[in-house]
Amino acid sequence: MSTIEQKPVYAYHANKPALIKRLHRIEGQVRGIEKMVEDDRYCIDIFTQISAATTALEALGLKILGDHVNGCVADAFASGDREAAAEKSRELLAAVERFTRAR
């Protein structure tokens, strides 16, 4: 008898195609920045594009964090398992700290 290992389904799963599409756009932005450097473009123009790519990544991060709160964290609290809820709380606070520190 074989055991089928199930992969966990995370809160962002329902939005996965849109998230991947956004990541591809961000990847294109970064490639554009690389081309600007290769082409010796003006410093401020490059900086402007770096800022736009950073903003896009931050928006994506906030979307995934929101999905995490509304899915994974909410499920842990709804389960009634105090240990699981405490773990998700610690995890969430650490993620928010990392996110705000990066800004």
C-alpha positions in Angstrom: 0.0 0.0 0.0 1.4 3.4 -0.9 0.9 6.6 1.0 0.1 9.7 -1.0 1.7 12.7 0.4 -0.5 15.8 0.1 1.1 19.2 -0.5 -0.4 21.9 1.8 -2.6 24.5 0.1 -1.7 28.0 1.3 -4.0 31.0 1.4 -2.6 32.6 -1.7 -3.4 29.5 -3.8 -6.7 30.9 -5.2 -4.8 34.0 -6.5 -1.8 32.0 -7.7 -2.2 32.8 -11.5 -2.6 36.5 -10.8 0.4 36.5 -8.5 2.6 34.7 -11.1 1.5 37.2 -13.7 2.5 40.1 -11.4 5.8 38.4 -10.7 6.5 38.2 -14.5 5.7 41.9 -14.9 8.1 42.7 -12.0 10.7 40.4 -13.6 10.3 42.4 -16.8 10.8 45.6 -14.9 14.0 44.3 -13.5 15.3 43.3 -16.9 14.4 46.7 -18.1 16.6 48.2 -15.4 19.4 46.0 -16.4 19.1 47.1 -20.0 19.1 50.8 -18.8 22.4 50.2 -17.0 23.8 48.4 -20.0 22.7 51.4 -22.2 24.3 53.9 -19.8 21.0 55.7 -19.1 20.6 58.6 -16.8 21.0 57.8 -13.1 17.7 59.3 -12.0 15.8 57.4 -14.7 17.3 54.1 -13.5 16.5 55.1 -9.9 12.9 55.8 -10.8 12.5 52.4 -12.3 14.1 50.7 -9.3 11.6 52.6 -7.1 8.8 51.3 -9.3 10.0 47.7 -9.1 10.4 48.0 -5.3 6.9 49.4 -5.0 5.5 46.5 -7.1 7.3 43.9 -5.0 6.0 45.6 -1.8 2.5 45.5 -3.1 2.8 41.8 -4.0 4.2 41.2 -0.5 1.2 43.0 1.1 -1.2 40.9 -1.0 0.4 37.6 0.1 0.6 38.8 3.7 -3.1 39.7 3.6 -4.0 36.3 2.1 -1.9 34.7 4.9 -3.8 36.7 7.6 -7.2 36.0 6.1 -6.4 32.3 5.5 -3.7 30.7 7.4 -3.8 32.8 10.5 -7.6 33.0 10.6 -7.9 29.2 10.2 -5.5 28.7 13.1 -7.6 30.9 15.4 -10.8 29.4 14.2 -9.5 25.9 14.9 -9.5 26.6 18.7 -6.0 25.2 18.9 -4.3 27.7 21.2 -0.8 26.5 20.4 -1.4 26.7 16.6 -2.9 30.2 17.0 0.0 31.3 19.1 2.5 30.0 16.5 0.7 31.8 13.7 0.6 35.0 15.8 4.4 34.8 16.4 4.9 34.0 12.7 2.8 36.9 11.6 4.5 39.4 13.9 7.9 38.3 12.7 6.7 38.7 9.0 5.4 42.2 9.7 8.6 43.1 11.4 10.7 41.9 8.4 8.4 43.7 6.0 8.5 47.0 7.8 12.3 46.8 8.5 12.9 46.4 4.7 11.2 49.7 4.1 
